[in-house]
Amino acid sequence: MLRFVVWIGLVACALPAPAQVLTLEAARERALARQPALAALELNARALADAAPAEGALPDPRLKFGLLNLPTRNFPNQSWEDMTQMVVSYEQMLPGGDKRRLRERRALAEAEQARAESAGQRQAILREVGVAWVEAWQAVAAEQKVRDLDREFGHAAELARIAISSGRGSQAEVFASRQMQSLVADRGFELASQAERARAALRRWVPDAGAFDLPTDLPSWRERHVGLALAGMLEHHPQHAMHVRAQGTAEADVALAREATAPDKSFEVGYGFRAGQNRSDMLMFQVAFELPAWRAQKQDRLVEAKLKLAERVREQRADHLRQLRAELDAAYAEWRIAGERLANFGGAVLPAVRGRLDTLIAAQSANRAEFGQVLEARRQLIETQLQVLALEAVRARARVALEYFEHAGETK
């Protein structure tokens, strides 16, 4: 009994392990988990947020050392007089108005814009992975169908040779089978090339995609949001949120430009050491102000420039909303029409092609149809199935595009 159990274990270990299947959801999860582009954007957002408090802090103070009232006559033999002194002073600049708070606010707005960019990039990656996965699935499935047809033509050629040996066939039927098989083999090479390109595109997002097989069927999508329901969510789309946050940054720039008219101030306190007897040391205190004397040529022009940039961001936001709406309408139309075409193929085209093939097979058995007609009907059936496969892929890509507009969204 023990020997039998050990033998079963050895056989199980010797069998090749079944390849894992890479579903669409798994591909997306792996792409997001190992995505340097997202990591870079998130690091940028965190860096901007960490730097924001420094933007609102006071400038670093300045510590000064020097000699004051040093005479030039008889220098250096007689370099000290009553007012000559060594000075140590401390100077601090104070930004005018509300500049410190506005600078910090502007930095935080830029950090929010970077976070929105990360969220938008995440949504775009989900779409790109979906499209790459569907194209890889289509190429692999089409390649498999052509392999099946190649085997059928090979079997037909063998049957033709058997018929010749029994005196019921002709050499032309053998050549017809071989010709069809060669054409199908060439189509197989073409589809194999397409499959490799599609897998390479998928590896852009999932580097180890080549270690997995793809499922035989497409995912079963829930038809939750279509048409107008998705159109109402465009304002809060993650990609559009980047433009909303950019507008916040532009408005912060306008507020900061307006505050530039508030003059900066600085104060300085110092202590002067005087050498010699009966010479009192000196204290020094002074305040400095900036004078916006040419406001019309400087500060006002800066405000006008920032206002124009803010208006540009608003126009870009409106244009991007139109772009999203056009993309949504195109994806919905493609998804709807592909569904109608699939229904037509499934209800009319495929049954007619299969019926023709069955009729020709029956007619050939009764010597009322040519062998080449049967081969051509088989080829047409596979071509029709490939068309159905292509339509399924078109509808799946359109569904992936619609998923791009299904999101948690931004509140503002």
C-alpha positions as CSV (number, residue, x, y, z in Angstrom):
1,M,0.0,0.0,0.0
2,L,2.8,2.4,0.9
3,R,4.6,1.6,-2.4
4,F,1.4,2.4,-4.3
5,V,1.0,5.8,-2.5
6,V,4.6,6.7,-3.3
7,W,4.2,5.7,-6.9
8,I,1.0,7.9,-7.2
9,G,3.0,10.8,-5.7
10,L,5.9,10.4,-8.1
11,V,3.5,10.3,-11.1
12,A,1.7,13.4,-9.9
13,C,5.1,15.2,-9.5
14,A,6.1,14.2,-13.0
15,L,3.0,15.6,-14.7
16,P,3.4,19.1,-16.0
17,A,1.6,21.7,-13.9
18,P,-1.3,23.4,-15.7
19,A,-0.6,26.9,-16.9
20,Q,-2.3,29.7,-14.9
21,V,-4.9,31.8,-16.7
22,L,-4.5,35.5,-16.9
23,T,-8.0,37.0,-16.7
24,L,-8.7,40.6,-17.5
25,E,-9.2,41.5,-13.9
26,A,-6.0,39.8,-12.9
27,A,-4.1,41.6,-15.6
28,R,-5.4,44.9,-14.3
29,E,-4.5,44.1,-10.8
30,R,-1.0,43.1,-11.7
31,A,-0.5,46.2,-13.9
32,L,-1.5,48.5,-11.1
33,A,0.6,46.7,-8.5
34,R,3.8,46.9,-10.5
35,Q,3.4,50.3,-12.3
36,P,6.4,52.6,-12.1
37,A,4.5,55.4,-13.8
38,L,1.9,55.5,-10.9
39,A,4.6,55.2,-8.3
40,A,6.5,58.2,-9.8
41,L,3.3,60.4,-9.9
42,E,2.5,59.5,-6.3
43,L,6.0,60.3,-5.2
44,N,5.7,63.6,-6.9
45,A,2.4,64.4,-5.2
46,R,3.9,63.5,-1.8
47,A,7.0,65.6,-2.4
48,L,4.9,68.6,-3.3
49,A,2.7,68.2,-0.2
50,D,5.7,67.8,2.1
51,A,7.2,71.0,0.6
52,A,4.1,73.1,1.1
53,P,4.7,74.1,4.8
54,A,8.2,75.4,3.8
55,E,6.5,77.7,1.3
56,G,4.5,79.3,4.1
57,A,7.4,79.6,6.5
58,L,9.4,82.8,7.1
59,P,12.6,83.3,5.0
60,D,15.8,82.3,6.8
61,P,17.3,85.1,8.9
62,R,20.6,86.7,8.1
63,L,23.5,87.1,10.6
64,K,25.9,89.9,9.7
65,F,29.5,90.6,10.8
66,G,31.5,93.7,9.8
67,L,33.5,96.9,10.6
68,L,31.6,100.2,10.7
69,N,33.1,103.7,10.3
70,L,36.5,102.6,9.4
71,P,38.6,105.7,8.4
72,T,40.6,105.6,5.2
73,R,43.2,108.2,6.2
74,N,46.5,106.6,7.5
75,F,45.0,103.2,7.0
76,P,46.2,100.7,8.2
77,N,48.6,102.4,10.6
78,Q,45.7,104.3,12.2
79,S,42.5,102.5,11.6
80,W,40.5,103.2,14.7
81,E,38.6,106.4,15.6
82,D,35.9,107.1,18.1
83,M,33.1,105.8,15.9
84,T,34.9,102.8,14.5
85,Q,33.2,99.6,15.7
86,M,32.9,95.9,15.0
87,V,29.2,95.1,14.3
88,V,27.2,91.9,14.7
89,S,23.6,92.2,13.5
90,Y,20.5,90.0,12.9
91,E,18.2,90.6,10.0
92,Q,14.8,89.1,9.3
93,M,12.6,89.6,6.2
94,L,8.8,89.6,6.6
95,P,6.7,88.9,3.5
96,G,4.0,91.5,3.1
97,G,0.3,90.9,3.3
98,D,-0.9,87.3,3.2
99,K,1.9,86.0,0.9
100,R,3.0,83.2,3.2
101,R,-0.4,81.7,3.5
102,L,-1.1,82.1,-0.2
103,R,2.3,80.5,-1.1
104,E,1.5,77.5,1.0
105,R,-2.0,77.3,-0.5
106,R,-0.6,77.4,-4.0
107,A,1.9,74.6,-3.2
108,L,-1.0,72.5,-1.7
109,A,-3.1,73.2,-4.9
110,E,-0.2,71.9,-7.0
111,A,0.0,68.8,-4.8
112,E,-3.7,68.2,-5.3
113,Q,-3.2,68.6,-9.0
114,A,-0.4,65.9,-8.9
115,R,-2.7,63.6,-7.0
116,A,-5.4,64.1,-9.6
117,E,-2.9,63.3,-12.3
118,S,-2.1,60.0,-10.5
119,A,-5.8,59.1,-10.3
120,G,-6.3,60.0,-14.0
121,Q,-3.3,58.0,-15.0
122,R,-4.6,55.0,-13.1
123,Q,-7.9,55.2,-15.0
124,A,-6.0,55.4,-18.3
125,I,-3.9,52.4,-17.4
126,L,-7.0,50.3,-16.7
127,R,-8.2,51.2,-20.2
128,E,-4.9,50.5,-21.9
129,V,-4.5,47.1,-20.1
130,G,-8.1,46.2,-21.1
131,V,-7.5,47.0,-24.8
132,A,-4.2,45.1,-24.8
133,W,-5.7,42.1,-23.1
134,V,-8.7,42.0,-25.6
135,E,-6.4,42.2,-28.6
136,A,-4.2,39.5,-27.2
137,W,-7.3,37.3,-26.6
138,Q,-8.6,37.9,-30.1
139,A,-5.2,37.0,-31.7
140,V,-4.8,33.8,-29.7
141,A,-8.4,32.7,-30.3
142,A,-8.2,33.4,-34.0
143,E,-4.9,31.5,-34.2
144,Q,-6.5,28.5,-32.5
145,K,-9.4,28.5,-35.0
146,V,-7.1,28.6,-37.9
147,R,-5.1,25.6,-36.4
148,D,-8.3,23.7,-36.2
149,L,-9.1,24.4,-39.9
150,D,-5.5,23.4,-40.8
151,R,-6.1,20.0,-39.1
152,E,-9.4,19.6,-41.0
153,F,-7.8,20.3,-44.3
154,G,-5.0,17.9,-43.5
155,H,-7.6,15.2,-42.6
156,A,-9.4,16.0,-45.9
157,A,-6.2,15.5,-47.9
158,E,-5.7,12.1,-46.2
159,L,-9.2,11.1,-47.1
160,A,-8.7,12.2,-50.7
161,R,-5.6,10.0,-50.9
162,I,-7.5,7.0,-49.4
163,A,-10.3,7.6,-52.0
164,I,-7.7,7.6,-54.8
165,S,-6.3,4.3,-53.6
166,S,-9.8,2.8,-53.6
167,G,-10.6,4.2,-57.1
168,R,-13.2,6.7,-55.9
169,G,-11.3,10.0,-56.0
170,S,-9.0,12.1,-58.1
171,Q,-5.6,13.6,-57.7
172,A,-7.1,17.0,-58.2
173,E,-8.9,16.6,-54.9
174,V,-5.6,15.9,-53.1
175,F,-4.0,19.0,-54.6
176,A,-7.1,21.1,-53.7
177,S,-6.8,19.9,-50.1
178,R,-3.1,20.7,-50.0
179,Q,-3.6,24.1,-51.6
180,M,-6.2,25.0,-49.0
181,Q,-4.0,23.7,-46.2
182,S,-1.1,25.8,-47.5
183,L,-3.3,28.9,-47.6
184,V,-4.6,28.2,-44.1
185,A,-1.0,27.7,-42.8
186,D,0.0,31.0,-44.2
187,R,-3.0,32.6,-42.5
188,G,-1.8,30.9,-39.3
189,F,1.6,32.5,-39.6
190,E,0.0,35.9,-40.0
191,L,-2.2,35.4,-37.0
192,A,0.8,34.1,-35.0
193,S,2.6,37.3,-35.7
194,Q,-0.4,39.3,-34.6
195,A,-0.6,37.2,-31.4
196,E,3.0,37.9,-30.6
197,R,2.6,41.7,-31.2
198,A,-0.5,41.7,-29.0
199,R,1.2,39.8,-26.2
200,A,4.2,42.2,-26.4
201,A,1.7,45.1,-26.0
202,L,0.2,43.4,-23.0
203,R,3.7,42.9,-21.5
204,R,4.1,46.7,-21.6
205,W,1.7,46.7,-18.6
206,V,2.1,43.2,-17.3
207,P,5.8,42.1,-17.7
208,D,5.2,38.5,-16.9
209,A,2.1,38.1,-19.1
210,G,4.0,35.6,-21.3
211,A,3.9,33.1,-18.4
212,F,0.1,32.9,-18.4
213,D,-2.5,31.5,-20.8
214,L,-5.5,33.6,-21.7
215,P,-9.0,32.3,-21.0
216,T,-11.1,30.9,-23.8
217,D,-14.0,33.2,-23.2
218,L,-14.4,37.0,-22.7
219,P,-15.5,38.3,-19.3
220,S,-19.2,38.6,-18.6
221,W,-19.7,42.3,-18.1
222,R,-22.6,43.7,-16.2
223,E,-24.5,46.3,-18.3
224,R,-24.7,48.9,-15.5
225,H,-24.1,52.3,-17.1
226,V,-24.7,53.2,-20.7
227,G,-25.3,56.3,-22.7
228,L,-26.7,59.2,-20.8
229,A,-26.1,57.6,-17.4
230,L,-22.3,57.8,-18.0
231,A,-22.5,61.3,-19.6
232,G,-23.7,62.7,-16.3
233,M,-20.5,61.5,-14.6
234,L,-18.0,63.2,-17.0
235,E,-17.6,66.3,-14.8
236,H,-16.2,64.0,-12.1
237,H,-14.0,61.8,-14.3
238,P,-10.5,61.3,-12.9
239,Q,-8.9,62.6,-16.1
240,H,-11.1,65.7,-16.0
241,A,-10.2,66.2,-12.3
242,M,-6.7,67.0,-13.4
243,H,-8.1,70.1,-15.3
244,V,-10.2,71.0,-12.2
245,R,-7.2,70.9,-10.0
246,A,-5.1,72.8,-12.5
247,Q,-7.7,75.6,-12.4
248,G,-7.3,75.7,-8.6
249,T,-3.6,76.1,-9.0
250,A,-4.1,78.9,-11.6
251,E,-6.5,80.7,-9.2
252,A,-3.9,80.5,-6.4
253,D,-1.4,82.1,-8.8
254,V,-3.8,84.9,-9.4
255,A,-4.3,85.5,-5.7
256,L,-0.6,85.5,-5.1
257,A,0.0,88.0,-7.9
258,R,-2.6,90.3,-6.5
259,E,-0.9,90.1,-3.1
260,A,2.4,91.2,-4.7
261,T,1.4,94.8,-4.2
262,A,1.7,94.3,-0.4
263,P,5.3,95.4,0.3
264,D,7.8,93.1,2.0
265,K,9.4,94.4,5.2
266,S,12.6,93.6,7.0
267,F,14.0,94.6,10.4
268,E,17.6,94.4,11.6
269,V,19.1,94.7,15.1
270,G,22.8,94.9,15.8
271,Y,25.5,95.6,18.4
272,G,28.6,97.6,17.7
273,F,31.8,97.0,19.8
274,R,34.1,100.0,20.1
275,A,37.7,99.7,21.3
276,G,39.4,102.1,23.8
277,Q,38.5,103.7,27.1
278,N,35.4,105.8,27.7
279,R,33.9,104.6,24.4
280,S,30.4,103.2,24.7
281,D,29.3,100.3,22.6
282,M,26.5,101.0,20.1
283,L,23.0,99.4,19.5
284,M,21.5,99.5,16.0
285,F,17.9,99.0,14.9
286,Q,16.5,99.6,11.4
287,V,13.4,98.7,9.3
288,A,13.2,98.5,5.5
289,F,10.1,98.5,3.2
290,E,9.7,97.7,-0.4
291,L,8.2,100.5,-2.4
292,P,5.9,99.3,-5.3
293,A,6.6,102.6,-7.1
294,W,5.9,101.2,-10.7
295,R,2.8,99.1,-9.9
296,A,1.2,99.7,-13.3
297,Q,4.3,98.4,-15.1
298,K,5.0,95.5,-12.8
299,Q,2.5,94.2,-10.3
300,D,-0.6,95.0,-12.4
301,R,0.9,93.4,-15.5
302,L,1.7,90.3,-13.5
303,V,-1.9,90.1,-12.3
304,E,-3.2,90.5,-15.9
305,A,-0.9,87.7,-17.1
306,K,-2.0,85.3,-14.3
307,L,-5.7,86.1,-15.1
308,K,-5.1,85.2,-18.7
309,L,-3.5,81.9,-17.7
310,A,-6.4,81.1,-15.4
311,E,-8.8,81.8,-18.3
312,R,-6.7,79.5,-20.5
313,V,-7.1,76.7,-17.9
314,R,-10.9,77.2,-17.9
315,E,-11.0,76.9,-21.7
316,Q,-8.9,73.8,-21.6
317,R,-11.2,72.3,-19.0
318,A,-14.2,73.0,-21.2
319,D,-12.4,71.5,-24.3
320,H,-11.5,68.4,-22.3
321,L,-15.1,67.9,-21.3
322,R,-16.1,68.0,-24.9
323,Q,-13.4,65.5,-25.8
324,L,-14.6,63.1,-23.1
325,R,-18.2,63.4,-24.3
326,A,-17.1,62.6,-27.9
327,E,-15.1,59.6,-26.7
328,L,-18.0,58.3,-24.7
329,D,-20.4,58.7,-27.6
330,A,-18.1,56.9,-30.0
331,A,-17.5,54.0,-27.6
332,Y,-21.2,53.7,-26.9
333,A,-22.1,53.7,-30.6
334,E,-19.4,51.1,-31.3
335,W,-20.6,48.9,-28.5
336,R,-24.2,49.1,-29.6
337,I,-23.6,48.5,-33.3
338,A,-21.2,45.6,-32.6
339,G,-23.9,44.0,-30.5
340,E,-26.5,44.3,-33.3
341,R,-24.0,42.9,-35.8
342,L,-23.3,39.9,-33.5
343,A,-27.0,39.2,-33.1
344,N,-27.3,39.2,-37.0
345,F,-24.3,36.9,-37.4
346,G,-25.6,34.6,-34.7
347,G,-29.2,34.5,-35.9
348,A,-28.7,34.6,-39.7
349,V,-25.2,34.5,-41.1
350,L,-23.7,31.6,-39.2
351,P,-26.7,29.3,-39.5
352,A,-26.7,30.0,-43.3
353,V,-23.0,29.2,-43.6
354,R,-23.3,26.0,-41.5
355,G,-26.4,25.0,-43.5
356,R,-24.6,25.4,-46.8
357,L,-21.7,23.3,-45.5
358,D,-24.0,20.5,-44.3
359,T,-25.9,20.6,-47.6
360,L,-22.7,20.3,-49.6
361,I,-21.4,17.5,-47.4
362,A,-24.6,15.6,-48.0
363,A,-24.5,16.3,-51.7
364,Q,-20.9,15.1,-52.0
365,S,-21.8,11.8,-50.3
366,A,-24.4,11.4,-53.1
367,N,-21.9,12.5,-55.8
368,R,-23.8,15.7,-56.5
369,A,-21.2,18.2,-55.2
370,E,-17.5,18.7,-55.9
371,F,-14.9,18.0,-53.2
372,G,-13.5,21.5,-53.7
373,Q,-16.9,23.0,-52.9
374,V,-16.9,21.3,-49.6
375,L,-13.4,22.6,-48.8
376,E,-14.4,26.1,-49.8
377,A,-17.5,25.9,-47.6
378,R,-15.4,24.8,-44.6
379,R,-13.1,27.7,-45.2
380,Q,-16.0,30.2,-45.4
381,L,-17.3,28.8,-42.1
382,I,-14.0,29.5,-40.4
383,E,-13.8,32.9,-42.0
384,T,-17.3,33.7,-40.7
385,Q,-16.3,32.5,-37.2
386,L,-13.2,34.7,-37.4
387,Q,-15.5,37.6,-38.3
388,V,-17.7,36.8,-35.2
389,L,-14.5,36.7,-33.1
390,A,-13.4,40.1,-34.5
391,L,-16.9,41.5,-33.7
392,E,-16.7,40.1,-30.2
393,A,-13.3,41.8,-29.7
394,V,-14.7,45.1,-31.1
395,R,-17.6,45.0,-28.7
396,A,-15.2,44.0,-25.8
397,R,-12.9,46.9,-26.6
398,A,-15.9,49.2,-26.7
399,R,-17.0,47.9,-23.3
400,V,-13.5,48.5,-22.0
401,A,-13.8,52.1,-23.3
402,L,-17.1,52.4,-21.5
403,E,-15.5,51.1,-18.3
404,Y,-13.1,54.0,-18.6
405,F,-16.0,56.3,-17.9
406,E,-17.3,54.2,-14.9
407,H,-15.4,55.5,-11.9
408,A,-15.7,56.6,-8.3
409,G,-14.9,60.1,-9.5
410,E,-14.0,63.4,-7.8
411,T,-16.2,65.5,-5.6
412,K,-15.2,68.7,-7.2
